[in-house]
Amino acid sequence: MKIKKIIMKGLVKLMKNNKILIICFSIFATISIVISTFIAMFVLNKKDDQNYWYNNFYSNIKINNSSFIKGADVSSYAEVVEQMNHKSFEELSDDNQKIYIDDDGEYKNLFEILAKNNFNSIRLRLWNNPYDDKGNTYGGGHNDLETDIWITNQAKKFNIKNVLLDFHFSDFWADPNRQYLPKEWENYSTNELKNVIEKYTYNTLKTFYQKTGIVPKTTQLGNEITRGAFWSLKNNSKSGYKDVLQTADYLNYAASGVKTFESEFNVKTDLAIHIDGSPSITRWMDTLDEYLIKGKNVDWVDSVGITYYPDWNGNNLKLYNLMDSIKTKYNLKSYVSEYAVPYTYEQTNLVVDISSSQNGSGELANPSPDSQIKLTSSVMETISKANPDDETGFYWWEPAWIFSGKSGWSTREGIYYSEPNNESNQKSFMVGNSWWNRGIFDKNKEVLPVVEVVKNFSRIVKTDDYVVDANNFYNEKYLDYFNNDPIFNNTKLIGDYWKTRKNLINYIRDTNIILNSNNNIVEETEREFLSKNPLILKSQIKFINFEFDEITNEGSLQLDLSKNNVYYKIDNNITIKIKIITKYLDIIDFTNKSSTNKKHTIDIKNSDTNWLNKIYNSISKDNIFLDKLKNTILDKYNYQRDYYFKNDAPAFWDKEYNIDRWLRPWIQKNDEKIDIMMFNNIVEYETLNDICEWRDNLTIGEYDLIIYFTNDVNFELYGHENWKYLSTVAISVSVNVSS
């Protein structure tokens, strides 16, 4: 094997100086890989499982390069802090940016937390012009050049100066499903397009360097270009749609722009291309071959970026074999350009939360902060061993994309751009945040334990290093294709950090659990406790000493350390308090409000489409009603709003978004008093939707109406708010509807 690698390295050097050898070299390398794969398969079959390979080859790989990229794609950062502060990034102070919670409970700057945990590089996507013709942002971070320059300068303050600049050559997302030309380039001819690509790449790097003082360590030309790039909406001859060779030709011009920049400023940036992780290794290598050999990108490519999400792209063995194949065939180093793994599939009740769109249906995985630790450890080890002689590493894709105002993957304008020819998708695509559960911060913006794995990972392991078996943290079934993954099953956590036990109480945020019924109290308490305390590693604890008083509907559980515990210590008993609050219905009765104690009836014509305003006029001065509004709906928000009746309808001034907001009325289908409240005047949106319906006109007759008032939740208008469990005020009124 060593002789073969020496020969291969020599051939690659010859190839770069003598293009005549390219085709011969490619054929030789392909045959070599096929033979190696056949031998490996024979040995594995002979030894019956992958463990032989792991114990006799993988475990003996010697790491000769200690340099490892611990990267974070923080492209959404500017938009997140803007939405949190309601200011443009140019207006933000350093204090405005302290929106993330560190493990000491203090609000800090993202880059301070990243630097503290040894993240040493950032990745930034770059879009040409992510705005429509009216200047409305497409969302997703609005990563034009000025935005990326600002983010880079913020990272610089904390000595993070290693940057991967990811050219999308598009105005918005570029991936295997969409690679649209920038709007400005659509009408260029093929030759004009080549020239503008070259000039744009050169000018971008020049401006970036001049405004940051940083030369990107890596310049990535194209993002997930598996099916080509530079797609024309007209799908004409210049389009790179599914045309890898056409795309490769365009990239040669982009690379020429980079070389001009390097020459002019006497600097160097590594040039990379990036392919997503979904194809099989054979198809992946075929695509890479088209770019490097047939498309002649091999003349300038320094490294190859790989998308690797464990939930979608296979196990560690696949990643190792892919990186090893790239090195063996082309003598090129590779790195993971995009990685992320979830810490939960639990949904929040926020309208912004569309993470279920990424989780898929029928997932077998049961992710947790524990599984995040084990998976991330195994992936870093895999990357390191696949390129033992080279600098390599990974970029966690959007590890800090937290819930923040209207920040999400796209605005409505962005969807129109992303789906230009599909009106159905334009209407059905959801806007919101689909990624909050796949980062290094929990739903409350607190940093998760997985950062310690990144911080303490070292490529070179000493014989006296402290070692912990990662199976102590996660020994459950994850996904089927991880069952026979020896890297995942044998991964270790190494370093002195794992010696010291952490005080469990420091990771607990809430020990008061409220349940709505006495069914499965222990199981529901455990589930609710872990949901309220996402920093807790469930593998390290157990619940004991359950007690419950059925008269008071109150009880308790205690926490103890599990037999697998290698992480926590407990100095004192920790008690979880349980309280069951049953549902109740609290309706303000306006049917008997007259001084004569007779039924108070509101007269309405059945032709009156503004019938609700007459009801509003009848109740708008009632202090009980107004106080109830303020004490139930208003107090759910951390900024003050004043209720009033505007255009005869209950409304308030939203000081956060500077807009009038009307409450939403829900008209119950009948006058039966249904016990739909959960507790504290909370009701489920879906329940309201089932029992209520709007009526343009009221039917003739005398009867009672039950009306519920809630906030009108709309992410695109008002940002992230709870949509599932709504605070409500219910009223009952008597109407007399005549013709």
Secondary structure, DSSP 8 states (H G I E B T S, - for coil): -HHHHHHHHHHHHHHHH-TTHHHHHHHHHHHHHHHHHHHHHHHHHHHSSTHHHHHHTGGG-------EEEEEE-TTHHHHHHHHHTS-GGG--TGGGEEEE-TTS-EEEHHHHHHHTT--EEEEEE-S--B-TT--B--TT---HHHHHHHHHHHHTTT--EEEEEE--SSS--BTTB-B--GGGTT--HHHHHHHHHHHHHHHHHHHHHHHS---SEEEESSS-TT-S-B-TT--TT--TT-HHHHHHHHHHHHHHHHHHHHHHT---EEEEEE-S-S-HHHHHHHHHIIIIIS-GGGT--EEEEE--HHHH--HHHHHHHHHHHHHHH--EEEEEEE---S-----SBTTB-THHHH-SS------HHHHHHHHHHHHHHHHHHSTTS-EEEEEESTT----TT-SS--HHHHHHHSTT-HHHHHH---SBS-GGGSSB-TTSBB-THHHHHHH--SS--TT--EEEGGGT--S---GGGTT-HHHHT-EEESGGGGS-EEGGGG----EEEESSSTTHHHHHHHHHHHH-TTS-GGGEEEEEEEEETTTTEEEEEEEE-TT-SSEE-SS-EEEEEEE------EEE-TT-STT-S--EEEEETT-TTHHHHHHHHHTT-HHHHHHHHHHTGGGSSS---EEEETTEEEEEETTTTEEEE-EEEEBSSS-------STTEEEHHHHHHHB---SS--SEEEEEEEEEE----HHHH-S-B-SEEE-EEEEEEEEEE-
